[in-house]
Amino acid sequence: MAEREPDFEASASALGYVYQLREALHLCVSRLGDLDWALAIEAGDDIEEVRQGGRTYYQLKHRAPGTRMTNASMDLWKTLRIWAHAIDRGQLDLEHTDLILLTTAELSAGSVGSMLQPAESRERDEQNALEALKTTRRTSKNDALAKAFEAFDLLSPPQLERMVSRIRVIGNAPDVDAVEQKLRQAAIMAVGREHATAFLVRLEGWFFRRTIQQLRSGSLDAITGLDFDAVFSDLRNQFGRANLPIDEDIAEMEADLAKYAGQTFVRQLELIELGSRRVNRAVRDYMRAVSQRSRWLNENLLLPKELSRYERRLIEEWEELFDDMVDTLGAEAAEVEKIAAATSIYRWAMTETRQRIRPECDEPFVAKGSFHILADDCRVGWHMDFVARLMAVLEPVETTSA
């Protein structure tokens, strides 16, 4: 059993970090509509919220079911140690800062935690809570609490009284799974039950990435109410009937030409002598479109036959220009003329096509990549002789393989 203990501790610690991030996200969601706030992770505390006229420090403790927080609990005294040091160093202004200890543990009846519950609780008794803390500090023989006791002793009697008056202990708080359910309910309210999971995955992804950037840089501004409202609203709009979500990780994919060099859509570009940089962009758009389509399909975000209808519209729009090119050039046209005309059609497909999969889904790689997907299946092409040329190139390969 002793060998498994470090794994257990590591798992509990990891779960605590997830809890911290989810609780912070839930705080942001609960303040939607109110733009006058800012929130940071691991700034002044586990979570620091700044509002006009004051701030709130949150200490979060995620504990196993059945855990109780007593007067001598490590969670309580570690929290007091952090706050006492901040007060002693002048980093915490007690006149304008609320201190919240949020724990999933139960609060023992008559304990310091129960006596420091929010003001609406009948049990709140700051004076007796402070006396109980002093008694614990005086009588405890727990060496593990020694540093917390030393920090407690740094404060003067008025500072101790003021600190205790600012503390609110919230016990039996929702655990990490329960907080996720609260977030899911918010997602259901925003986009409906059908798309709630996909919405929440993206909202959490954005929040986690934004928090990591803040922690890594050490200087990135906190998330503001204005920032969060804009992100939440934009994401909700992407799940509307006229739109589809575009995922940041897919939108930032870069080309891997070596992997796709032999594919038909790349060979089509070689027929019109496209430059290597434009071919790289084509591969990038193809990769992004394929990946985004796959995710939409996996998450059931597309309507039945929506992709096939979209492709039909692209093909029909392409046919008008392609057939006009063939009729205009004629069979005896010189190769240089064919390439010039084909390049013009390709330029149109990459910059001027009017078709969107949904009216408000205006991400360029969706249409451009879709054309390359169709070109890969030879359902569209750029050179007027693309079918015959590709057959000549590809058939020997197929014969050899056979």
C-alpha positions as CSV (number, residue, x, y, z in Angstrom):
1,M,0.0,0.0,0.0
2,A,2.8,2.4,0.8
3,E,4.1,2.2,-2.8
4,R,0.7,3.4,-4.1
5,E,0.5,6.4,-1.8
6,P,2.4,8.8,-4.1
7,D,0.1,8.0,-7.0
8,F,-2.9,8.7,-4.9
9,E,-1.4,12.0,-3.7
10,A,-0.5,13.0,-7.3
11,S,-4.1,12.1,-8.4
12,A,-5.6,14.2,-5.6
13,S,-3.4,17.1,-6.5
14,A,-4.3,16.9,-10.2
15,L,-7.9,16.8,-9.3
16,G,-7.5,19.8,-7.1
17,Y,-6.1,21.8,-10.0
18,V,-9.0,20.8,-12.2
19,Y,-11.4,21.8,-9.4
20,Q,-9.7,25.2,-9.2
21,L,-10.1,25.8,-12.9
22,R,-13.7,24.6,-13.1
23,E,-14.7,26.6,-10.0
24,A,-13.0,29.7,-11.5
25,L,-14.9,29.1,-14.8
26,H,-18.1,28.7,-12.9
27,L,-17.6,32.0,-11.1
28,C,-17.2,33.6,-14.5
29,V,-20.3,32.0,-15.9
30,S,-22.3,33.0,-12.8
31,R,-21.4,36.7,-13.4
32,L,-22.5,36.8,-17.1
33,G,-24.3,40.1,-17.7
34,D,-22.2,41.9,-15.2
35,L,-19.1,43.4,-16.8
36,D,-17.6,45.0,-13.7
37,W,-15.2,42.3,-12.5
38,A,-11.8,40.6,-13.3
39,L,-10.6,37.2,-12.2
40,A,-7.1,35.7,-12.0
41,I,-5.7,32.2,-11.0
42,E,-2.8,32.0,-8.6
43,A,-2.4,35.7,-8.4
44,G,-3.3,36.9,-4.8
45,D,-4.7,33.4,-4.0
46,D,-6.1,30.3,-5.6
47,I,-8.6,32.6,-7.3
48,E,-8.6,36.3,-7.0
49,E,-11.7,38.3,-8.0
50,V,-11.5,42.1,-8.3
51,R,-14.6,44.3,-8.4
52,Q,-15.1,48.0,-8.1
53,G,-14.3,48.9,-4.5
54,G,-12.8,45.6,-3.4
55,R,-11.6,42.1,-4.1
56,T,-12.2,38.5,-3.0
57,Y,-9.6,35.9,-2.3
58,Y,-10.7,32.3,-2.7
59,Q,-8.9,29.3,-1.1
60,L,-10.3,26.0,-2.5
61,K,-10.1,22.6,-0.9
62,H,-11.3,19.5,-2.7
63,R,-11.6,16.6,-0.4
64,A,-12.9,13.0,-0.4
65,P,-16.5,12.4,0.6
66,G,-17.0,12.1,4.3
67,T,-14.0,14.4,5.2
68,R,-14.7,16.8,8.1
69,M,-12.9,20.1,8.7
70,T,-12.2,20.5,12.4
71,N,-10.5,23.3,14.4
72,A,-7.2,21.6,13.9
73,S,-7.6,20.7,10.2
74,M,-4.6,21.3,8.0
75,D,-6.8,22.9,5.4
76,L,-8.0,25.5,7.8
77,W,-4.6,26.4,9.2
78,K,-2.8,26.3,5.9
79,T,-5.3,28.8,4.6
80,L,-4.9,31.0,7.7
81,R,-1.1,30.9,7.2
82,I,-1.4,32.2,3.6
83,W,-3.7,35.0,4.6
84,A,-1.7,35.9,7.7
85,H,1.5,36.2,5.8
86,A,-0.1,38.4,3.2
87,I,-1.5,40.6,5.9
88,D,1.8,40.9,7.7
89,R,3.6,41.8,4.5
90,G,1.1,44.4,3.5
91,Q,-0.1,42.4,0.5
92,L,-3.7,42.1,1.7
93,D,-5.9,45.0,2.5
94,L,-8.4,43.8,5.1
95,E,-10.6,46.9,4.6
96,H,-11.4,46.0,1.0
97,T,-10.8,42.2,0.8
98,D,-13.2,39.3,1.5
99,L,-11.6,36.0,2.3
100,I,-13.4,32.8,1.3
101,L,-12.4,29.2,2.2
102,L,-14.4,27.0,-0.1
103,T,-14.2,23.3,0.8
104,T,-16.0,20.1,-0.2
105,A,-15.5,18.9,3.3
106,E,-18.2,18.9,5.9
107,L,-18.1,21.5,8.7
108,S,-18.2,19.9,12.2
109,A,-20.9,21.4,14.4
110,G,-19.6,24.1,16.7
111,S,-16.3,24.3,14.8
112,V,-14.5,27.4,13.6
113,G,-15.7,26.6,10.1
114,S,-19.3,26.4,11.1
115,M,-19.0,29.7,13.0
116,L,-17.5,31.5,10.1
117,Q,-20.1,30.6,7.5
118,P,-21.6,33.4,5.4
119,A,-23.5,36.2,7.3
120,E,-26.9,34.7,6.5
121,S,-26.0,31.6,8.6
122,R,-27.4,31.6,12.1
123,E,-24.3,29.9,13.4
124,R,-21.9,32.8,12.4
125,D,-20.1,33.8,15.6
126,E,-16.8,35.6,14.8
127,Q,-15.8,36.2,18.5
128,N,-16.1,32.6,19.5
129,A,-14.5,31.5,16.3
130,L,-11.4,33.6,17.1
131,E,-11.3,32.2,20.6
132,A,-11.5,28.7,19.3
133,L,-8.6,29.4,16.9
134,K,-6.5,30.8,19.8
135,T,-7.3,27.7,21.9
136,T,-6.3,25.4,19.1
137,R,-3.0,27.3,18.6
138,R,-2.3,27.1,22.3
139,T,-3.1,23.5,22.9
140,S,-2.3,21.7,19.7
141,K,0.9,19.5,19.6
142,N,0.7,18.9,15.9
143,D,4.2,19.8,14.5
144,A,2.7,19.9,11.0
145,L,0.9,23.1,12.0
146,A,3.9,24.8,13.5
147,K,4.5,27.2,10.6
148,A,0.8,28.1,10.4
149,F,0.9,28.9,14.1
150,E,3.9,31.1,13.6
151,A,2.1,33.0,10.9
152,F,-0.9,33.4,13.1
153,D,1.3,34.9,15.9
154,L,2.6,37.6,13.5
155,L,-0.7,39.4,13.6
156,S,-1.8,41.8,16.3
157,P,-5.1,41.2,18.2
158,P,-6.9,43.9,16.1
159,Q,-5.5,42.3,12.9
160,L,-6.7,38.9,14.0
161,E,-10.2,40.2,14.7
162,R,-10.3,42.0,11.4
163,M,-9.1,39.0,9.5
164,V,-11.7,36.7,11.1
165,S,-14.4,39.2,10.4
166,R,-13.6,39.0,6.6
167,I,-13.5,35.2,6.5
168,R,-16.4,33.2,5.1
169,V,-16.1,29.4,5.2
170,I,-18.3,27.5,2.8
171,G,-18.5,23.8,3.5
172,N,-20.1,20.9,1.7
173,A,-19.3,22.8,-1.6
174,P,-20.0,21.0,-4.9
175,D,-17.1,18.8,-5.8
176,V,-15.4,18.8,-9.2
177,D,-18.1,16.6,-10.8
178,A,-20.9,18.7,-9.4
179,V,-19.3,21.9,-10.6
180,E,-19.1,20.3,-14.1
181,Q,-22.8,19.6,-13.9
182,K,-23.5,23.2,-13.0
183,L,-21.4,24.3,-16.0
184,R,-23.4,21.8,-18.2
185,Q,-26.6,23.3,-17.1
186,A,-25.3,26.8,-18.1
187,A,-24.4,25.3,-21.5
188,I,-27.8,23.8,-21.9
189,M,-29.4,27.2,-21.2
190,A,-27.0,28.8,-23.8
191,V,-27.3,26.4,-26.7
192,G,-29.7,23.6,-25.8
193,R,-29.2,20.1,-24.5
194,E,-28.2,18.7,-27.9
195,H,-25.1,20.9,-28.3
196,A,-24.3,21.4,-24.6
197,T,-21.3,19.0,-24.4
198,A,-19.6,20.4,-27.6
199,F,-20.2,24.0,-26.3
200,L,-18.8,23.2,-22.8
201,V,-15.7,21.4,-24.3
202,R,-14.9,24.6,-26.2
203,L,-15.6,27.0,-23.4
204,E,-13.4,25.0,-21.0
205,G,-10.7,24.7,-23.6
206,W,-10.6,28.4,-24.1
207,F,-10.6,29.1,-20.4
208,F,-7.9,26.5,-19.6
209,R,-5.7,27.9,-22.5
210,R,-6.2,31.5,-21.3
211,T,-5.4,30.5,-17.7
212,I,-2.2,28.7,-18.8
213,Q,-1.1,31.7,-20.8
214,Q,-1.6,33.9,-17.7
215,L,0.3,31.5,-15.4
216,R,3.1,31.1,-18.0
217,S,3.6,34.7,-18.7
218,G,3.1,36.0,-15.2
219,S,2.1,39.3,-16.7
220,L,-1.0,38.6,-18.8
221,D,-4.0,40.6,-17.6
222,A,-6.7,38.9,-15.6
223,I,-9.9,37.7,-17.4
224,T,-12.3,40.6,-17.3
225,G,-16.1,40.5,-17.4
226,L,-16.0,42.2,-20.8
227,D,-13.5,39.6,-22.1
228,F,-15.6,36.7,-20.9
229,D,-18.9,38.1,-22.0
230,A,-17.5,38.5,-25.5
231,V,-16.0,35.0,-25.7
232,F,-19.2,33.4,-24.3
233,S,-21.5,35.3,-26.6
234,D,-19.3,34.6,-29.7
235,L,-19.2,30.9,-28.8
236,R,-22.9,30.7,-28.2
237,N,-23.5,32.4,-31.6
238,Q,-21.3,29.8,-33.3
239,F,-23.9,27.1,-32.2
240,G,-26.8,29.0,-33.7
241,R,-28.8,27.6,-36.6
242,A,-27.0,29.9,-39.0
243,N,-23.5,29.1,-37.8
244,L,-21.0,26.4,-36.9
245,P,-18.1,26.5,-34.4
246,I,-14.6,26.9,-35.7
247,D,-12.1,25.4,-33.4
248,E,-8.9,27.2,-32.6
249,D,-6.6,24.2,-32.6
250,I,-7.9,23.3,-36.1
251,A,-7.8,26.9,-37.4
252,E,-4.1,27.1,-36.4
253,M,-3.0,23.8,-38.1
254,E,-0.1,24.2,-40.5
255,A,0.7,22.5,-43.8
256,D,2.4,19.1,-44.0
257,L,3.1,18.9,-47.7
258,A,5.2,15.8,-47.6
259,K,2.3,13.9,-46.2
260,Y,-0.1,15.0,-48.9
261,A,2.3,15.3,-51.9
262,G,0.8,12.3,-53.7
263,Q,-2.8,13.1,-53.3
264,T,-5.0,14.0,-56.2
265,F,-5.9,17.5,-55.2
266,V,-2.1,18.3,-55.0
267,R,-1.6,16.8,-58.5
268,Q,-4.4,19.0,-59.7
269,L,-2.4,22.0,-58.6
270,E,0.7,20.7,-60.3
271,L,-1.2,20.6,-63.6
272,I,-1.7,24.3,-63.4
273,E,1.9,24.9,-62.3
274,L,0.9,26.5,-59.0
275,G,3.8,27.9,-56.9
276,S,5.0,25.9,-53.9
277,R,3.8,28.5,-51.3
278,R,0.2,28.4,-52.7
279,V,0.4,24.6,-52.8
280,N,1.4,24.7,-49.1
281,R,-1.6,26.9,-48.3
282,A,-3.9,24.5,-50.2
283,V,-2.6,21.6,-48.1
284,R,-3.2,23.6,-45.0
285,D,-6.8,24.5,-46.0
286,Y,-7.4,20.8,-46.9
287,M,-6.1,19.6,-43.6
288,R,-8.2,22.2,-41.7
289,A,-11.4,21.5,-43.6
290,V,-11.1,17.7,-43.2
291,S,-10.4,18.0,-39.5
292,Q,-13.2,20.5,-38.8
293,R,-15.7,18.4,-40.8
294,S,-14.7,15.3,-38.9
295,R,-15.2,17.1,-35.6
296,W,-18.6,18.5,-36.6
297,L,-19.7,15.0,-37.7
298,N,-18.4,13.3,-34.5
299,E,-20.3,15.9,-32.4
300,N,-23.5,15.7,-34.5
301,L,-23.4,19.4,-35.2
302,L,-24.3,18.9,-38.9
303,L,-27.8,18.3,-40.2
304,P,-28.5,15.2,-42.2
305,K,-27.1,15.6,-45.8
306,E,-25.9,19.1,-44.9
307,L,-22.4,18.4,-46.2
308,S,-23.7,16.9,-49.5
309,R,-26.0,19.8,-50.1
310,Y,-23.1,22.2,-49.5
311,E,-20.8,20.3,-51.8
312,R,-23.5,20.3,-54.5
313,R,-23.8,24.1,-54.3
314,L,-20.0,24.4,-54.6
315,I,-19.9,22.1,-57.6
316,E,-22.7,23.8,-59.4
317,E,-21.1,27.2,-58.9
318,W,-17.8,25.8,-60.2
319,E,-19.5,24.2,-63.2
320,E,-20.7,27.5,-64.5
321,L,-17.1,28.9,-64.7
322,F,-15.5,25.7,-65.8
323,D,-17.9,25.0,-68.7
324,D,-17.6,28.6,-69.8
325,M,-13.8,28.2,-69.8
326,V,-14.0,25.0,-71.9
327,D,-16.4,26.6,-74.4
328,T,-14.3,29.8,-74.7
329,L,-10.9,28.1,-75.1
330,G,-12.0,25.3,-77.4
331,A,-10.1,22.0,-77.9
332,E,-7.2,23.6,-79.9
333,A,-6.2,26.1,-77.2
334,A,-2.5,26.3,-76.4
335,E,-1.3,24.9,-73.1
336,V,-0.3,28.4,-71.8
337,E,-3.9,29.6,-72.4
338,K,-5.3,26.5,-70.6
339,I,-3.1,27.1,-67.6
340,A,-3.9,30.8,-67.5
341,A,-7.7,30.1,-67.6
342,A,-7.4,27.3,-65.0
343,T,-5.5,29.6,-62.7
344,S,-8.2,32.2,-62.9
345,I,-10.9,29.6,-61.9
346,Y,-8.7,28.5,-59.0
347,R,-8.2,32.1,-57.9
348,W,-12.0,32.5,-57.9
349,A,-12.5,29.3,-55.8
350,M,-10.0,30.5,-53.2
351,T,-11.1,34.2,-53.0
352,E,-14.5,34.8,-54.6
353,T,-16.9,31.9,-54.1
354,R,-20.1,33.0,-52.5
355,Q,-21.1,29.7,-50.9
356,R,-21.0,29.1,-47.2
357,I,-22.0,26.0,-45.4
358,R,-24.1,28.2,-43.2
359,P,-24.8,31.9,-43.6
360,E,-22.8,33.1,-40.6
361,C,-20.0,30.5,-40.9
362,D,-17.5,32.7,-42.7
363,E,-14.2,31.0,-41.9
364,P,-12.3,31.0,-45.3
365,F,-10.7,27.5,-44.9
366,V,-14.1,25.9,-44.9
367,A,-14.9,26.7,-48.5
368,K,-11.3,26.6,-49.8
369,G,-10.7,23.3,-48.1
370,S,-14.0,21.9,-49.4
371,F,-12.9,22.7,-52.9
372,H,-9.7,20.7,-52.4
373,I,-11.7,17.8,-50.9
374,L,-13.8,17.8,-54.1
375,A,-10.7,18.1,-56.2
376,D,-9.2,15.1,-54.4
377,D,-12.3,13.1,-55.5
378,C,-12.0,14.6,-59.1
379,R,-15.5,16.1,-58.7
380,V,-14.1,19.5,-59.5
381,G,-10.9,20.5,-61.3
382,W,-8.9,23.5,-62.5
383,H,-7.2,22.5,-65.8
384,M,-9.8,21.9,-68.6
385,D,-8.2,18.5,-69.3
386,F,-7.8,17.5,-65.6
387,V,-9.7,14.2,-66.0
388,A,-7.6,12.9,-68.8
389,R,-4.4,14.3,-67.4
390,L,-5.0,12.7,-64.0
391,M,-5.9,9.3,-65.5
392,A,-2.6,9.3,-67.4
393,V,-0.7,10.1,-64.2
394,L,-2.6,7.9,-61.7
395,E,-3.4,4.8,-63.8
396,P,0.1,3.5,-64.0
397,V,0.4,3.7,-60.2
398,E,-2.8,1.7,-59.8
399,T,-1.7,-0.9,-62.3
400,T,1.7,-1.3,-60.6
401,S,0.0,-1.7,-57.2
402,A,-2.3,-4.4,-58.7
